Amino acid sequence: MAISFDNALGIHQSALGVRVERAEIIANNLANADTPGFKARDIDFRAVLNQESEKYSSVKLDKTNHGHLDGLLSPDEGLKFRNPHQPGIDGNTVETQVEHSEYMQNAMRYQATFQFLNSKFKGLTGAIKGE
Amino acid sequence: MSLGNVFDIAGTGMMAQSLRLNTTASNIANAEAVSSSIDETYRARHVVFAQLHNQEMGYVRDDVTVNEDIGNGVQVLGVVESDAPLDARYNPDHPMADDQGYVYYPNVNVVEEMANMISASRSYQTNVDIMSTAKTMMQQVLTLGQ
């Protein structure tokens, strides 16, 4: 019986990927904190994670040609604009303190997911060694 | 996994902010640089920021699907000179005075420049924070399974 890493690691590997993606989006918001007209964006973590985990489990559209597009399973995925509390006069909606706290929160949750993943691996190693 | 992109994005932010700090330094240094003609007088310089996009719109990373362009940081489109009127002062005794006795001072608003400087240095700091957090995240990945 072979070990299936997909089953063993569960949702955590997808979660780690989505956390990285979100870190990138928030970093982009903060880099554009002084760009006129820039709109802050973010993802709905739950929606994107659902979409990611559905990739492995549920039905999906068959792609018989590399030009075929991915079917959208849930319409709620992707980037969304943030609702600013105090938009700038120049049309910029980045609120540095909000973005910064989101970024830190994201990093902490990344760490939590990482701990889960790490202990999964430790469990597997233990099983292989028979300890 | 593309944590390297966070470094790139924060890097563009740091570069743009340091350029802004550079123009501010130049403006303040030249705030009192007088001239005897309108054409030769120093004018306040400001950077223009714009969002930096990925090459293709809707570019999809292979591991995680966010179906839109999440952007690649910030870019500096260019440096523009301020159109504000110059400060012409009547001072016939000045060695640089023109025929009518006027000397021209740059249109640098020092108060505005100071505010600009603080904003640029704070934004720079934020980008450094982002980078160091991303570094911690990356170092964690390296310890996976240990």
Interface residues (C-beta under 8 A of the other chain):
Chain A: S14 L16 G17 V18 V20 E21 A23 E24 I25 A27 N28 L30 A31 N32 A33 D34 T35 P36 F38 R41 I43 V48 Q51 E52 D70 L72 E77 G78 L79 T96 H100 Y103 M104 A107 Y110 Q111 F114 L117 N118 F121 K122 T125
Chain B: M1 S2 L3 N5 V6 I9 A10 T12 G13 A16 Q17 R20 F49 A50 Q51 V60 R61 D63 V64 T65 V66 N67 E68 I70 G71 N72 G73 V74 S119 A120 R122 S123 T126 N127 D129 I130 T133 A134 T136 M137 Q140 V141 T143 L144 G145
